[in-house]
Every structure is written in structure tokens, then in C-alpha cells.
Amino acid sequence: MLLRIKPEKGLGKIEVKIPEDIEEEMRKIGERYGVSMERIIEMMISGEFKEPESFEDVEEEIKDLKSKAAELERRWAPLRYRAYGLSEDNKILAIKLSGMLAENIQLKRFLRKKIKQDWELRKKIEYYLR
């Protein structure tokens, strides 16, 4: 690959031949990170690459994150258990309420009173039964 660097103004240019193995490595890096070859060359020339961190720092950070995740899980587990219990209680209450509504409608039919459907209440019952 032949790299030509031209100034924005004036004459003169620099031509550099990049070996094929380096070009292939740049192409792999570009595909891996989704960066164009031009951007990789710009980063190489300007020195924008980050210095790699030591593995000890990264491993220590991973341990810290694992301990934080375990702490959050310990806090979350009782809340999740309570939420499950409340949702089951809501289902039971919705079933009872649905039965009482059906019984109320039957009594109104028996007494020959006007039957009024409460659709909003039915929607709430359906929500809690899911």
C-alpha cells in the first residue's frame, strides 16, 4: 500500500510504502472496531492510541464489579420475593372480585334490576389476572 500525505496548501507530498503485513493488521483492526483505514492511519500518525492498562488493574476492577453485583443481588432478592408474593395476592383478590361481580349480576337478574357493567373494573381485573 502506498500512502501519500499532501499538505492542504502549497506543494510537496510525502509518499510512504506500507508493508503488506502491517496493512493486513490495520485492515483486521478496522474490521474489528468498525473504523476506516484512513482513521487508523490518522490515529497512527497523531499518536491517539491509548496506552494499555496493566492486567492487575483490570483484574482488580473486575473483582470490585463482581462484589458490587453480589451486593446488589443480595439487596434485590428479598424485594423480588416480596413483589412475587404481592402479585400472587393480587391474582387471588382479582379472582375473588370477579366471582363477587358475577354473583352480584346474578342477584340483580333475580331481583329484575337493571344490570350495569363496569368495564373499567373488568379491565383492572384482567390486568391482575395476567
C-alpha positions as CSV (number, residue, x, y, z in Angstrom):
1,M,0.0,0.0,0.0
2,L,1.3,3.4,-0.9
3,L,0.4,6.2,1.5
4,R,0.5,9.8,0.1
5,I,0.3,12.7,2.5
6,K,-0.4,16.0,0.8
7,P,-0.4,19.4,2.6
8,E,-3.6,21.5,2.4
9,K,-1.7,24.4,0.9
10,G,1.4,24.5,-1.1
11,L,3.4,21.9,-3.0
12,G,5.1,18.8,-1.8
13,K,3.9,15.5,-0.7
14,I,5.3,12.5,1.3
15,E,5.0,9.0,-0.1
16,V,5.4,6.0,2.2
17,K,5.1,2.4,1.3
18,I,3.3,0.4,4.0
19,P,4.3,-3.3,4.1
20,E,1.5,-5.9,3.3
21,D,1.6,-7.5,6.8
22,I,1.1,-4.1,8.5
23,E,-1.7,-3.3,6.0
24,E,-3.4,-6.6,6.8
25,E,-3.1,-5.9,10.5
26,M,-4.6,-2.5,10.0
27,R,-7.5,-4.0,8.0
28,K,-8.2,-6.5,10.8
29,I,-8.2,-3.8,13.4
30,G,-10.5,-1.7,11.2
31,E,-13.0,-4.5,10.8
32,R,-12.9,-5.5,14.5
33,Y,-13.6,-1.9,15.7
34,G,-15.6,-0.6,12.7
35,V,-13.0,2.1,11.8
36,S,-11.9,3.1,8.3
37,M,-8.4,2.7,7.2
38,E,-8.0,6.4,6.9
39,R,-9.0,6.9,10.5
40,I,-6.5,4.2,11.6
41,I,-3.7,5.9,9.7
42,E,-4.7,9.3,11.2
43,M,-4.5,7.7,14.7
44,M,-1.2,6.2,14.0
45,I,0.3,9.4,12.8
46,S,-1.2,11.6,15.5
47,G,-0.5,9.1,18.3
48,E,-4.1,8.9,19.6
49,F,-3.8,5.3,20.7
50,K,-4.5,4.7,24.3
51,E,-1.8,3.0,26.4
52,P,-2.9,-0.4,27.5
53,E,-3.7,-0.7,31.3
54,S,-1.9,-3.3,33.3
55,F,-3.7,-6.5,33.8
56,E,-3.6,-6.2,37.6
57,D,-5.7,-3.0,37.5
58,V,-8.2,-4.6,35.2
59,E,-8.5,-7.8,37.3
60,E,-8.9,-5.7,40.4
61,E,-11.7,-3.7,38.8
62,I,-13.4,-6.9,37.7
63,K,-13.3,-8.2,41.3
64,D,-14.8,-4.9,42.6
65,L,-17.5,-5.1,40.0
66,K,-18.3,-8.7,40.9
67,S,-18.5,-7.8,44.6
68,K,-20.8,-4.9,43.8
69,A,-23.0,-7.2,41.7
70,A,-23.2,-9.7,44.5
71,E,-24.2,-6.9,47.0
72,L,-26.9,-5.7,44.7
73,E,-28.2,-9.2,44.2
74,R,-28.4,-9.7,48.0
75,R,-30.4,-6.5,48.2
76,W,-32.6,-7.3,45.3
77,A,-33.5,-10.9,46.2
78,P,-35.9,-10.1,49.2
79,L,-37.6,-7.3,47.1
80,R,-38.1,-9.7,44.3
81,Y,-39.6,-12.3,46.7
82,R,-42.0,-9.7,48.2
83,A,-43.0,-8.5,44.8
84,Y,-43.8,-12.1,43.7
85,G,-45.9,-12.6,46.9
86,L,-47.8,-9.4,46.3
87,S,-48.5,-10.3,42.6
88,E,-49.9,-13.6,43.7
89,D,-52.0,-11.9,46.4
90,N,-53.4,-9.6,43.7
91,K,-54.3,-12.5,41.5
92,I,-56.2,-14.2,44.3
93,L,-58.0,-10.9,45.1
94,A,-58.8,-10.4,41.4
95,I,-60.3,-13.9,41.2
96,K,-62.4,-13.3,44.3
97,L,-63.6,-9.9,43.0
98,S,-64.5,-11.4,39.6
99,G,-66.6,-14.1,41.4
100,M,-68.3,-11.5,43.5
101,L,-69.1,-9.4,40.4
102,A,-70.7,-12.4,38.7
103,E,-72.7,-13.2,41.9
104,N,-73.9,-9.6,42.0
105,I,-75.0,-9.7,38.4
106,Q,-77.0,-12.9,39.1
107,L,-78.7,-11.4,42.1
108,K,-79.7,-8.3,40.1
109,R,-81.1,-10.6,37.4
110,F,-83.0,-12.5,40.1
111,L,-84.4,-9.2,41.5
112,R,-85.1,-7.9,38.0
113,K,-83.0,-4.8,38.4
114,K,-81.0,-3.0,35.8
115,I,-77.6,-4.6,35.2
116,K,-74.8,-2.2,34.7
117,Q,-71.4,-3.5,33.5
118,D,-68.3,-1.8,34.9
119,W,-65.8,-2.3,32.1
120,E,-63.1,-0.3,33.7
121,L,-63.2,-2.6,36.7
122,R,-63.2,-5.6,34.4
123,K,-60.0,-4.3,32.7
124,K,-58.3,-3.9,36.0
125,I,-59.3,-7.5,37.0
126,E,-57.9,-8.8,33.7
127,Y,-54.6,-6.9,34.3
128,Y,-54.1,-8.5,37.7
129,L,-55.0,-12.0,36.4
130,R,-52.2,-11.9,33.9
